[in-house]
Amino acid sequence: MIKRRRGTLEASVSFLDVISCGFGAIVLLLIIAPVGDPVALEEAETNLQAIVQQLTERLFDARGESVVLSEDLKSRKEQLSDLEKRVARLKAQLASVEKQSREIAQSKIVEEEQLKLALQVLTEEMERLVPQDSVKNQLIGGVPVDSEYVIFVIDTSGSMQMAAWRRLQKEMLNILNIYPTVKGIQVMNDMGQYMFPGTRRAWMNDSPQTRNRIMNALDTWGPFSNSSPVEGINAAIQSYYRPDRKISIYTLGDDFSGRSIRAVVKAVDNLNQAHRGAERLVRIHAIGFPVHFTRGQTPSESAIKFAALMRELSYNNGGTFIGLTSLQP
């Protein structure tokens, strides 16, 4: 009896172990196995993989475009740098060309003025060769001598007195000699200051004594001058012109310190303009002294301006401009 009971107990315990293990396996399967519709889960997983693949492809595309844009930006920067360097070179070349153009223009002006001076020079030898018939036609050395009154406007600047005064005295004497007799003489400097203040706005009667007095006064006469004949010419015209007078103004100088030649020419034209097509009110002659001309060198700008100014004034006002080639009396 006892042996039978022991066999039944052992069989019951083994059965319970098997049942427990099976139940545990089922629970474990339930925990591990996915919950839900397997088909839906599979589709969701497939869609998720497709989205991940698309995003991955877009990321790769964006990275590729970024690399391309970076290369393009680098190329554009290099092109910009090359263009900036080219612009700088072109600016430098333009500045060089402009400088050369200014130098050529200035050189051309100087050459033209030198040519004009050379063409207008009247030497003493030429004066001696002038036919006597020209005197009958009231021309001596190309200078009209039909005037009855003579006014001298003299540059009394330091350069004239130091370098050209002796030659000026000789030219004054030559001018007086081509007018054997005139009705009146006056002498002032380029500022309009009179050699003899007591004769202001009056004429000095022509006589050998008057001429000697003028020549003697030149030895010590030297009022202030601004190296511009404008004031003296204007004073001479305004003070002495009358409709019944034939007047010649002789301007003697070496340079012009003013700024504008055109302004002076226009002002004198307006002042010396006759009406109804008649000749100018007075004749304006000029003699240029080569004080600022050095052999082998370019004349000074002020000397060139004086020559240009007096050539234009004498041409416009019925006179003659003579450019001397030497300061030797």
Secondary structure, 3 states (H helix, E strand, C coil): CHHHHHHHHHHHHHHHHHHHHHHHHHHHHHHHCCCCCHHHHHHHHHHHHHHHHHHHHHHHHHHHHHHHHHHHHHHHHHHHHHHHHHHHHHHHHHHHHHHHHHHHHHHHHHHHHHHHHHHHCCCHHHHHCCCCHHHHCCEECCEECCCCEEEEEECCCHHHHHHCHHHHHHHHHHHHHHCCCCCEEEEEECCCCECCHHHCCCCECCCHHHHHHHHHHCCCCCCCCCCCCHHHHHHHHHHHCCCCCCEEEEEEECCCCCCCHHHHHHHHHHHCCCCCCCCCCEEEEEEECCCCCCCCCCCCHHHHHHHHHHHHHHHHCCCCEEECCCCCC
